[in-house]
Amino acid sequence: MKKIGIFYGSDSGNTQTVCEKIADKLGKENVELIDVAKASKDQLLGFDNLILASSTYGSGDLQTDWEDFIGSLEEGDFSGKTVALVGLGDQDTYSDTFCDALYHLYEKAKGGKLIGQTSTDGYTFDDSKAVDGDKFVGLAIDEDNQDDLTEERIDSWVNQIKSNFA
């Protein structure tokens, strides 16, 4: 397996913690965890396998560090790359923008081979830009209301994507 770059933005620490759990499941020797606040575009482009992770803020916005970083990226930058997405959100308080950060990452990364879509079953929210059909465009995590399901969701998702990272 080629090394996987996990790029995350985290204000509260939840996204970082989720990414650390994903790294453990993939095997720490197979991943490099990178805080997007300290990342460069060249660093991101150095990976063929990527996991991009952001929490959703306000009314469906990317995490602040991602907001600053994503503007430097072009859709074409992801050509030939395998990309999985992770989004965190609060489906109770922000039910109409749940995990919209996934959508913003998806829009930028769709030039690559996107993997890791997950079912919307088991979530209760009104709307999300991150839903395509009956699936999220990546892994959706709600640490505020369903933290008891995080481990199970990560396990299932990692098992789903692992073989795509050749």
N, C-alpha and C positions, 0 to 999 in steps of 0.2 A: 504494500500500500504506500502510495506517495504521501508525503507529509501534508496534513490538513491545516490550513491557517484559519483559526477561529478569531474573527474580529468582532469585538463587542463594545457597546457603549452602555455605561451603567452609572446612574447617579446614586441610587439607594443601595446598590450592591446586589440586588436580586438577579439582574441579568448576568453579572459576573459569576455568581454562585451557580446559576443554571449552566453556564458555559463550562465551569469547572467540573460539574457533574457529567456533562456530555464528554469532556476530555477524558475523564476517568473511564467512561464506558467504551470509548474508542481506543483507549490505551494511550497514556501520556507520551509514550515514545513516538506515537503517530501524529501528534498535534503540536501546534505552537499557539498558545493563547496570547492575543494581542489586544490591548486596550486601544480603541480607535483614536482616543485623544492623543496617543503617543505614536500613531502609525503614519506611514507615508504611503502615497499611492504606489510607488515602486515596490514597497514591501508587500502590499496586497497583491500586486500583479506578479510577484515572484512565486505565487502558489498556483498550482493547477486545480487544487481542491480547496474549496472555501466554505466556511459556515459564517454567515453574517447574522449578528444578533443585536436587537435593539428593543428597549421598552418603548411603550407608547405614552406620550405626554400630552397634556392639555386636550384639545379637541382633535386628536388623531395625529399628532406630530411625532416625528422621530426624536429620539433622545438627543440632547443638545450637541454632544460631540459628533454624533452622526450627521446632524444638520450641517455642521461646519465642514465635515470631511466629504460628504457625498457629492457636493458640487464639483469636486475635482475629478470625479469618475464619469466615464462615458459608457453607454450601453455596449459599445464595441470592445471595451476593455475586458469584457467577460467572455469573449469568443474563445472557444476551445477549453473553457474552464467548467468544472462541475461545481455547482453552487447549491447549498442548502440554506434555508432561512429559519430564524428563530425570532419570535416576537413575544413580548410580555405585555399584559394588559390587565385591566380590572373590569370584568364583565358586568359587575353590579353598578358601580359608580359611573363608568363610561360605557354604558351598554350600547350607545349608538356609534361609537368609534372603537370598539373592542379590537385590539391588536392591529390597528391601522398602520403601525410602523412596518409591519410585514409587507404591506402593499407598497410603501415607499422604497423599501429595499428591493422588492420584486421588480418594480418599474425600472430600476437601474440595472439589475442583474439579469434581466430576461434575455440578454444577448448570449448568455451561457446556457449550459445544460442544467436546468433546474430540477432538483429532486426533493423528496421529503414532504410532499403534500400530505395533510392529515385531515381526518374527518371532523366535521363540526358537531358530531354526536357527543353529548355529555356536557355541552356548554349552553348557557342561557344568556343570550344577548339580543339586542334589537337589530343591529347593523354592524357591518365591518367591510371595509374596502378590500380586506385581505381574503375574502371568500370568493372562490371561483366555482360555480356550481354548488356542490354540497361539501366542498373541501376548502380548508385554509391553504394558502400558497406555501406554507411552511408549518413549523411546529408552533402552536399557540399555547402559552403557559399563563395561568392566572395564579400568581403566588399570594394574592390578597384574599381570594375566596375559595380556591381549590388547591391549596398547597399540598393537601393530602394525596392528590393525584399526580403531582409533578414527577416523582420517581418512575411511576408506571408509564407515564407519557414519554418520558425521556428514554426509558428502556425500549419501548415499542418503536419509537422513532429511530433510535440508533440502529436497532436491528434491521429496520427498513432501508436505511441509507448506506450502511457500512459497505455493502458489496459494490456500490456505485463508485466508491473511492478506490479505484484500482491503482 
